[in-house]
Amino acid sequence: MLALLVAGALGCSTVSPSAPTASATPSSDHPAPTISDATPEGDATTPVGPAAERGPRDRPTVPAAPELAGAYRFVSAPDFLNQDVADLTADGRKEFVDKRTGEVANSTNADYDAALDHVIDEMASHGTDDVLVAGDLVEGRWGRDDARTGVFGPVRTQSQRLRAWRRAADVYYPAWRERFEDRGLTTYPALGDHEIGDDPWRARNNPWIDFKRRHVPEFKRIYADHMLTGEGGRPRFDDRPSGQAGRTAYAVRLDADVLLVTLDVFERRGGDVHMSVDPAQLRWLEGVLWKARKDDVPWVMVQGHVPMTPKVRVRNSSNLVYEEGARSDLWKAMVAGGVDVYLSGEVHDQTVHQRDGILQVSHGSLLYRGEASYVLAQATADRLVLENHQFRGEIGFEDRLWTTSRQGAPGHISYPDASVVTGTLVASRTRSGGLRVGDAEGVLAPLD
């Protein structure tokens, strides 16, 4: 049976770490994270077996994957950053004081700048121009101001909250995007729960959660304006559905051998937010997959924020899972349409499942916990190679970054070394057009 790794608690897709008394690296004896948002209970899972004793940064290394001559390469790094990181004192902005600490409120420092430079520079070193990010670019708990700093303006009314949300987006999204653009990297993001305020979206007598639920469509528009809109205000991608996901889902040919379909798996339905795709998006996906089969595209990859199957390693996450999973109409459409790989994030750890001819690769980790990771992929017409790169960082809680909603991420973070390889997978085409996994090791070895 698959051993689940759960280090955290339910209630938000990223759980804030509690502070030890001195600098530390994440470990099994690190105090459990705490939750600051009042949330209903969800489906808890319990650590089981040896895998529960190791976090991503503690896992053994494996030999590097083979190099494919002439392959198209890309990086996949979901949940990067999953935190609001930007200089709030830049560009002549007015400075505000965090009343909890007496310090100027800021969402970055020299440690974070150095850590991000180290990690993104390594991503760029692999000879790729493309980075896939299956959701959770930011923390996104905007429209509130728990420290009463006034950084993004007042938040007493719903209209004030929405103005504050827009102001926060105008700072954090460009800062995220520019880190990659400065290195010549093109990002292909998917919508995550943090881009629409972080789950949950329903609770009694909670004005902020009520605000989130009411404004999900507007949050999606703001995200799309910043992340999926090019020069002149035109959408970056022409192949898009109608309906709720008209600005947040898209299909694009990354290379002659690779088609990427990015889904919006957050449907506003029945007065709540569901992990599902709306009917218009599903019909569009079926059409995209039909055309891909007609055009004989070698590799068809779909990315969405949440896993389709629940049995995956989970770390510091509320472990959102697609509704009905492998029984859903979405999964059936992907199987019928010949999807090869489904890339998901959310769980901040790595697990591969192979089911119905599809490889589900759930991956990613949290930079601010010293556990940043990414998957490097190589693709030719008949072979696909995946390699999980894991960093082993160090964090310290002597102070915190400022965020809108609570005590922020640890104020000190360091990534002194290059990443190590903790998983590899080599797949090839069968004569019938299917996918066969040959060699696989470490965290990318498929689990039953």
Summary of the structure (lengths in Angstrom):
residues: 448
radius of gyration: 20.6
end to end distance: 7.6
largest distance: 66.3
contacts: 1581
relative contact order: 0.19
helix: 24%
strand: 24%
